[in-house]
Amino acid sequence: MKVASLFSGIGGLDLGLEEAGHEVILQVERDPHCVQVLQHRFPGRELHTDVAGIHALPPETELLAAGFPCQVWTSHLCLSHVTSNSLTPQKTFSQDVSMVNPTRPGLQRGRKTGLCSHVFRLLRNRKVPWVLLENVPGLLLWHLSGDQPQEPAISYVVEELENLGYSWAHRVISLTGFGLPQCRRRVFIVASLHGDPRDVLLSAESSCKGQCIDLNLGGNDIGAPQECYTCFQTPPHRQPKKNIACVDLAEKRFAPSVHEIHTLTTSNGRRTCLVEDLGNGKGHAFGLHIEDAERMNGFPVGWTEPCAPLEIPGFTGSRSLTTEAHLNKRFELLGLAVSIPQARWIGERLKRPYELKFSRSMHGNRFRTPVPGADIDNRSDRDSLNAWPKVAWNMTDFDAPHNERWQSRHALDGCKECPVISPFIPLGDFHLYRHVRVNAETAKGCLQRLEENNVMMPEFVRDGLRRSVGERLRVKLSDKVEKRATPKEVQLAGQLVWIPTKAGKVSCYWPGIALHLDTDRDLIPDIGMKELKSGQTAETHRFAIYFGDKTFEWVKVYTLLDFASNAERLKREQTHMLSRSKYRSALDIAFERLGKHNTKVDSAMQKKYEIDIAENKLKERLGNLRDTPPTTCGKCNVCLAPPRERVEVTSSKRPLRRGSAKLPSKVGMHDDVCPQLQVC
């Protein structure tokens, strides 16, 4: 078919249709950066920059394709703002039917999405056999902007098509169904004057029950997975080469996704962070590379690169953008683009529109009202926002009056968003660039927001974000480590110290104990030894255990403060910390330990002093008892046994710990003595 493309963007819909065998004869796009990409990628095509200036479609047009805007990202060059050294794009932003804004203005109040009215204006002037429209799933939702809720934008679109004499069908299609690891769902609307749009859009539906394994779907240049997306999400799970999670560093509502990235938009490309699982709870965080983003949309590598510098006729100043601005612009254009696999599949179906027949018409549910959800009073109910079905059609009865044509509308339940069986490539099998650095401040803010909102995330994701921030790692103690830390000998081991750290954004000192790498080696858990890095030795670092929150880390020796000598001063200086329950608990543990330490030392010294006094008094009365020869019976087993050496019974088989408050040993004889032994 010969295609006229409106709102062409960077040509995603056009490229997919051409790969399916169609020919694009007209393109219309206003954004100068997109225009420049189209000029480089589709040379020689008729290209217009103002849809309002198009009065009629070319006579040979067989298919009108339009991905009308879902957002206002009006980016145009104002020549009055162009200086001799730079170009200043003037931007305005608002959401029309985007999913991220529940109070979006919709088609009626949206300044940009309302441009779709030009589609119907051109169709009134010259009808074409087929129409293909694309937009985000927000097209199906009610709009809460203003005092009165606004109907879903899809209701306006299908009503216009019905008035023009078109039958139509729409369906939500997901990019993951085509094997790419991006959760990108889009609504596609196919309309026809003479054909059945259901045959094109709804006749193909994947229902995989494991046959993807038998089809041997591997063998591509990115990876060799053997499962489709549906089977990949169904137990038993096939493990990819690596587990990689995706985090939006500006997001606080949703948990990180594993094996696939979130939907790329105009603003989240640069803040998309990927975290690779290195095992044992460790992770490596890196940013999304622009070429990876292009491949995840199905574009050839470097497709968006010609978007800058701008080539403006008659302008002699500098047209270059900084590297950062150029990269931001490329991500922004990708967020607006139609993905190639989705467009190519629909193009293949349009090339043979009568090859497959739709066979589920008897499963359709007739609309009760022109707009589902209009009779719902509670607009805060999520079900009311999603009242319009994800799959619907209307084989319009043109003999009916215009106000009754909606009565032949039908909804279809249970239609999958994956129309074909394709091998799914998870992030761990996708060839990714891993050298893009993550902004430390952005990662730190994201980590704080996720933890404050109690968002669940894998441990390796938390570790990767912390490492990208550059903070010292404080590892959570496992149950095994906690049990090893409870015996009495561990409680009295090590040196009682103040550990420098941060509580939120506040720098402070926290009570804890410090273990020596050599003398206390047997008390340091295995997970702690694994955190020991090269260059950290017994002379430079101590294994610090924080009281109250069950965490530990390796800390430089010179940063630690003795607890007893600094307790009174730090208690006065850190009164703001007393509002924290964990800090108060840590203080109680530290002072309790300090009391036990001092009590045991004092009692040991006192006992030794009393023994010395008693022994001196006996010497004065009886002489030295050790020089008195014993008198034995000479007959019992004790007397006949060979003499035994003195035995030293230590308090532990482990080496003595530096700073320990335990007595070094207990020295004595065996309890076996002669019953006749007498001392004169």
Long-range contacts (C-beta under 8 A, 24 or more apart in sequence): 1-62, 1-63, 1-130, 1-350, 1-351, 2-58, 2-60, 2-61, 2-62, 2-63, 3-61, 3-62, 3-63, 3-64, 3-65, 4-57, 4-58, 4-61, 4-63, 4-64, 4-65, 4-128, 5-65, 5-66, 6-51, 6-64, 6-65, 6-66, 6-68, 6-118, 6-119, 6-122, 7-51, 7-66, 7-67, 7-68, 7-69, 7-115, 8-34, 8-38, 8-67, 9-34, 9-67, 9-333, 9-336, 9-337, 9-338, 10-34, 10-37, 10-38, 10-41, 10-303, 10-304, 10-307, 10-333, 10-334, 10-336, 10-337, 11-37, 11-38, 11-41, 11-42, 12-67, 12-297, 12-298, 12-299, 12-337, 12-338, 12-339, 12-340, 12-343, 13-65, 13-67, 13-132, 13-134, 13-338, 13-343, 14-42, 14-65, 14-343, 15-41, 15-299, 15-340, 15-343, 16-298, 16-338, 16-339, 16-340, 16-341, 16-342, 16-343, 16-344, 16-345, 16-346, 16-347, 17-63, 17-65, 17-343, 17-344, 17-346, 17-347, 17-350, 18-347, 19-340, 19-344, 19-347, 20-343, 20-344, 20-345, 20-346, 20-347, 20-348, 20-350, 20-351, 21-347, 21-348, 21-351, 22-63, 22-347, 22-350, 22-351, 25-58, 25-60, 25-61, 26-57, 26-58, 26-61, 28-54, 30-76, 31-75, 31-76, 31-333, 32-75, 32-76, 32-77, 32-310, 32-312, 33-75, 33-307, 33-308, 33-310, 33-329, 33-333, 34-307, 34-333, 36-306, 36-307, 36-308, 36-310, 36-311, 37-303, 37-304, 37-306, 37-307, 37-333, 39-306, 40-306, 41-303, 41-306, 51-115, 51-118, 52-118, 54-118, 54-122, 55-125, 56-122, 56-125, 56-126, 57-122, 57-125, 57-126, 57-128, 59-126, 61-126, 61-128, 62-128, 62-129, 62-130, 63-128, 63-129, 63-130, 63-131, 63-132, 63-350, 64-119, 64-122, 64-123, 64-128, 64-130, 64-131, 64-132, 65-131, 65-132, 65-133, 65-134, 66-116, 66-119, 66-132, 66-133, 66-134, 67-133, 67-134, 67-135, 67-338, 68-113, 68-115, 68-116, 68-119, 68-133, 68-135, 69-96, 69-112, 69-113, 69-115, 69-336, 70-95, 70-96, 70-97, 70-98, 70-113, 70-135, 70-136, 70-138, 70-139, 71-95, 71-96, 71-98, 71-112, 71-113, 71-266, 71-336, 72-96, 72-110, 72-111, 72-112, 73-266, 73-332, 73-336, 74-111, 74-112, 77-310, 77-312, 82-315, 82-317, 83-317, 84-317, 84-318, 85-317, 85-318, 86-317, 86-318, 87-310, 87-317, 87-318, 87-319, 87-321, 96-153, 97-135, 97-136, 97-138, 97-139, 97-141, 97-143, 97-153, 98-136, 98-138, 98-265, 99-136, 99-137, 99-138, 99-141, 100-265, 102-141, 102-144, 102-385, 103-143, 103-144, 103-145, 104-138, 104-143, 104-144, 104-145, 105-143, 105-145, 105-146, 105-150, 106-143, 106-145, 106-150, 106-151, 106-152, 106-153, 107-153, 107-156, 107-157, 108-150, 108-156, 109-143, 109-145, 109-146, 109-150, 113-153, 116-157, 120-160, 120-161, 120-164, 123-164, 124-164, 127-164, 127-165, 127-193, 128-193, 129-192, 129-193, 129-194, 129-195, 130-190, 130-191, 130-192, 130-193, 130-195, 130-350, 130-353, 131-161, 131-166, 131-189, 131-190, 131-191, 131-192, 132-188, 132-189, 132-190, 132-191, 132-346, 132-350, 133-157, 133-188, 133-189, 133-191, 134-186, 134-187, 134-188, 134-189, 134-338, 134-343, 135-186, 135-187, 136-185, 136-186, 136-187, 137-172, 137-185, 137-186, 137-187, 137-390, 139-187, 140-172, 140-187, 140-386, 140-388, 140-389, 140-390, 141-385, 141-386, 141-388, 142-373, 142-379, 142-384, 142-385, 142-387, 142-388, 144-379, 149-379, 151-371, 151-374, 152-371, 152-373, 152-387, 152-388, 154-187, 154-189, 154-388, 155-370, 155-371, 155-388, 157-189, 158-189, 158-394, 158-409, 159-370, 159-406, 161-189, 161-191, 162-394, 162-396, 162-402, 162-405, 162-406, 163-402, 163-405, 165-193, 165-396, 165-398, 166-191, 166-192, 166-193, 166-396, 167-191, 167-192, 167-193, 167-195, 167-196, 167-197, 167-393, 167-394, 167-395, 167-396, 168-192, 168-197, 168-393, 168-394, 168-396, 169-197, 169-198, 169-200, 169-201, 169-202, 169-392, 169-393, 169-394, 170-201, 170-391, 170-392, 170-393, 171-201, 171-202, 171-390, 171-391, 171-415, 171-419, 172-390, 172-391, 172-417, 173-342, 173-345, 173-417, 173-418, 173-419, 174-229, 174-417, 174-418, 175-297, 175-339, 175-341, 175-342, 176-229, 176-260, 176-418, 176-424, 177-206, 177-228, 177-229, 177-416, 177-417, 177-418, 177-419, 177-420, 177-422, 178-298, 178-339, 178-341, 178-342, 178-345, 178-418, 178-420, 178-422, 179-225, 179-228, 179-229, 179-341, 179-422, 179-423, 179-424, 179-425, 180-295, 180-296, 180-297, 180-298, 180-339, 180-341, 180-425, 181-259, 181-260, 181-261, 181-296, 181-424, 181-425, 181-426, 181-427, 181-430, 182-260, 182-261, 182-262, 182-263, 182-264, 182-296, 182-297, 182-339, 183-257, 183-260, 183-261, 183-262, 183-263, 184-263, 184-264, 184-297, 184-339, 185-263, 185-417, 186-338, 186-339, 186-342, 188-342, 188-346, 190-346, 190-350, 192-353, 195-353, 195-354, 196-353, 196-357, 196-358, 196-395, 197-393, 198-358, 198-361, 198-393, 198-395, 199-353, 199-354, 199-355, 199-356, 199-357, 199-358, 200-346, 200-349, 200-350, 200-353, 201-346, 201-349, 202-358, 202-360, 202-391, 202-393, 202-412, 202-415, 203-356, 203-357, 203-358, 203-359, 204-349, 204-356, 204-419, 204-420, 205-415, 205-416, 205-419, 206-230, 206-416, 206-418, 206-419, 206-420, 206-421, 207-416, 208-421, 211-421, 212-421, 212-423, 215-421, 217-421, 217-422, 217-423, 218-423, 220-423, 220-425, 222-295, 222-425, 222-429, 222-430, 222-431, 223-425, 223-429, 223-430, 223-431, 224-429, 225-423, 225-424, 225-425, 225-426, 225-429, 226-423, 227-423, 227-424, 228-418, 228-421, 228-422, 228-423, 228-424, 229-418, 229-422, 229-424, 230-416, 230-418, 232-259, 232-424, 232-426, 240-426, 240-427, 240-428, 240-429, 241-428, 241-429, 242-276, 242-277, 242-427, 242-428, 242-429, 243-276, 243-277, 243-428, 243-458, 243-460, 244-274, 244-275, 244-276, 244-277, 244-426, 244-427, 244-428, 244-432, 245-274, 245-275, 245-277, 245-427, 245-457, 245-458, 245-460, 245-461, 246-272, 246-273, 246-274, 246-275, 246-427, 247-272, 247-273, 247-274, 247-275, 247-285, 247-446, 247-457, 247-461, 247-465, 248-272, 248-273, 248-446, 249-273, 249-438, 249-439, 249-442, 249-443, 249-445, 249-446, 250-442, 250-446, 251-446, 252-446, 252-449, 252-450, 252-452, 252-453, 252-455, 253-453, 253-455, 254-455, 255-450, 255-455, 255-456, 255-457, 256-457, 256-458, 256-461, 258-427, 258-458, 259-426, 259-427, 259-428, 260-426, 260-427, 261-288, 261-296, 261-427, 264-293, 264-296, 264-297, 264-331, 264-334, 264-335, 265-335, 266-331, 266-332, 266-335, 266-336, 267-332, 267-335, 268-335, 269-293, 269-328, 269-331, 269-332, 269-334, 269-335, 270-327, 270-328, 270-331, 271-439, 271-442, 273-438, 273-443, 273-446, 273-465, 273-468, 274-427, 274-432, 275-460, 275-461, 275-464, 275-465, 276-428, 276-434, 276-460, 276-464, 277-458, 277-460, 278-460, 279-460, 280-530, 281-459, 281-460, 281-463, 281-475, 282-460, 282-463, 282-464, 283-458, 283-459, 283-460, 283-461, 283-462, 283-463, 283-464, 283-465, 283-467, 284-434, 284-464, 284-467, 285-438, 285-443, 285-464, 285-465, 285-467, 285-468, 286-432, 286-433, 286-434, 286-435, 286-436, 286-437, 286-438, 287-436, 287-437, 287-438, 288-436, 289-432, 289-433, 289-436, 290-327, 290-330, 290-331, 290-334, 291-433, 292-430, 292-432, 292-433, 293-331, 293-334, 294-334, 295-430, 296-430, 297-334, 297-337, 297-339, 297-340, 298-339, 298-340, 298-341, 298-344, 299-334, 299-337, 299-340, 304-330, 304-333, 304-334, 305-330, 307-333, 345-419, 345-420, 360-412, 360-415, 361-410, 363-412, 363-413, 363-414, 364-393, 364-410, 364-411, 364-412, 365-389, 365-410, 365-411, 365-412, 365-413, 366-407, 366-408, 366-409, 366-410, 367-392, 367-406, 367-407, 367-409, 367-410, 367-411, 370-406, 370-409, 372-411, 389-413, 390-415, 390-417, 391-415, 437-468, 438-468, 440-468, 440-469, 440-470, 443-468, 443-469, 444-469, 444-471, 472-553, 472-555, 473-531, 473-553, 474-501, 474-546, 474-551, 474-552, 474-553, 475-527, 475-528, 475-531, 475-551, 475-552, 475-553, 476-550, 476-551, 477-525, 477-527, 477-550, 477-551, 477-552, 478-525, 478-527, 480-525, 481-525, 481-527, 481-528, 482-550, 484-523, 484-525, 485-545, 489-651, 489-652, 489-654, 489-662, 490-523, 491-593, 491-596, 492-593, 492-596, 492-597, 492-600, 492-660, 492-661, 492-662, 493-520, 493-523, 493-657, 493-659, 493-660, 494-520, 494-523, 494-545, 494-657, 494-659, 494-660, 495-542, 495-560, 495-562, 495-658, 495-659, 496-562, 496-563, 496-564, 496-590, 496-593, 496-594, 496-597, 496-659, 497-542, 497-544, 497-560, 497-561, 497-562, 497-563, 498-560, 498-561, 498-562, 498-563, 498-566, 498-570, 499-544, 499-546, 499-555, 499-559, 499-560, 500-555, 500-559, 500-560, 501-546, 503-577, 503-580, 503-583, 506-576, 506-577, 508-574, 508-577, 508-583, 509-561, 509-566, 509-570, 509-574, 510-546, 510-547, 510-548, 510-583, 510-586, 511-546, 511-547, 511-548, 511-563, 511-586, 511-587, 511-589, 511-590, 512-544, 512-545, 512-546, 512-547, 512-586, 512-590, 513-544, 513-545, 513-547, 513-593, 514-542, 514-543, 514-544, 514-545, 514-555, 514-560, 515-542, 515-543, 515-544, 515-545, 516-542, 516-543, 516-657, 516-658, 516-659, 517-541, 517-542, 517-543, 519-655, 519-656, 519-657, 519-658, 520-657, 520-658, 522-654, 522-655, 523-657, 528-552, 528-554, 546-586, 547-585, 547-586, 547-587, 547-589, 547-590, 548-582, 548-583, 548-585, 548-586, 548-589, 549-582, 549-586, 563-590, 563-594, 564-594, 567-591, 567-594, 596-661, 597-661, 600-661, 600-662, 600-663, 601-661, 604-663, 625-679, 628-679, 628-680, 630-674, 630-677, 630-678, 630-679, 631-676, 631-677, 631-678, 631-680, 632-674, 632-676, 632-677, 633-674, 633-675, 633-676, 636-674, 636-675, 636-676, 638-672, 638-673, 638-674, 639-674, 644-670
